Amino acid sequence: MSHKILFIITSFHQGGIETYLLRFLTHMKGNITPIVLCNKNKFDTEFLNKFKIYNVKIVFLPINFSLSSIFRFYKLLKTEKIITVCDFRGDFSGLSLMISWAAKIKNRIVFYRESVHQFEPSFLKNTYVKLFNYLIIKFSTKILSNSSEAFKSFFNSSTLKGKYHRVLRNGVYNKNEITKKINIRSFYDIPANAFVVGHIGRYTPAKNHDLIVALAKKICLKDNNYYFLLCGADVKKNIYDDIIKYNLEKNIIVPGLCKNIYSHLDAMDVFLFPSYNEGQPNALIEAMISGVPVVASNIPSIKETVAKEMESSLLNPDAMGNFLKQIENIKNGDIIYDIEKVKIWAQDTYSQNKQFNEFYKELFNTNYS
């Protein structure tokens, strides 16, 4: 009988955490008996059904300080005979790990998937987070992250001293393994000779869509042969007023959440990624694997994600003029780094076989030294 692992997430929507977990479960099907606990009753039905394909048991259960919540979670751990709890909610995993300790779960893992908190700080929130951070140090057996920047952001070196912690990179599907291909340029009526600047990411302040939109307006109004393909949830509703205002409906395409990522990347001549903060972005990794020239910000978590030789090409996320110049240079055939070399490096570094197998070991290994 395979061992039962409990994974804890916040919602069933297509985001970085949920995509990582779905890919992992797809890769490891049959090797574990997964239970996924969703802390909030939020889900996209189509995305949720993808988990059910692999016979994943789904539980919707809020984890908070109420006695009812604590009892129900404790009972779940005991009834299901869980051997490992892996909570993907970063600092907010503290309570679940404390209850898991009380339930004598031997392997209690927190997995950080962001490099900074995604909320506006306040005294109350900061106090709340400090409490949970203390619980993590006290009751977790392992602290995992997809970037070393997260450890610097959420902990200090003395706190982590002697505590098992490790960076595990994302595992990404190899482009050659994707069989369903779509001609995106034809699908969106983009001319074959157009120069396409692309971005993939939901609308959020961290993704720096303000700079992307400002660049799109400046470039497309000057040169009608430029097209911007901006994929991601909520992008259209947040920038559509500007698109209409500047009469750029033809040149700025906002299709929403894009499922066939590699096909969309194939349609791009450059991948624009000016984020203010990231965990370890799959879209950026997939752009490297696709051999699309990347113009990205120079934040620490992106420096960690890309190949070493790309670092000199990274830019300050507010330096609009530098982004514009680099895009124009790429259009003229001037690319700073070796595309093919980076492509091979990314395929090896983010191999799902390599990275998912390492995560699998952490779920069962109870040697924390």
Buried (B, 14 or more C-beta within 10 A) or exposed (E): EEBBBBBBBBBBBBBBBBBBBBBBBBBBEEBBBBBBBBBEEEBBEEBBEBBEEBEBBBBBBBBEEEEEBBEBBBEBBEEBEBBBBBBBBBBBBBBBBBBBBEBEBEBBBBBBBBBBBEEEEEEEEEEBBEEBBBBBBEBBBBBBBBBBBBBBBBBEEEBBEEBBBEBBBBBBBBBEEEEEEBEBBEBBEBEEEBBBBBBBBBBBEBBBBBBBBBBBBBBBEEEEEBBBBBBBBBBBEBBEEBBEEBEBEEBBBBBBBBEBBBBBBBBBBBBBBBBBBBBBBBBBBBBBBBBBBBBBBBBBBBBBBBBEEBEEBBBEBEBBEBBBEBBBBBBEEEBBBEBEEBBBBBBEBBBBEEBBEBBBEBBEEEEEE
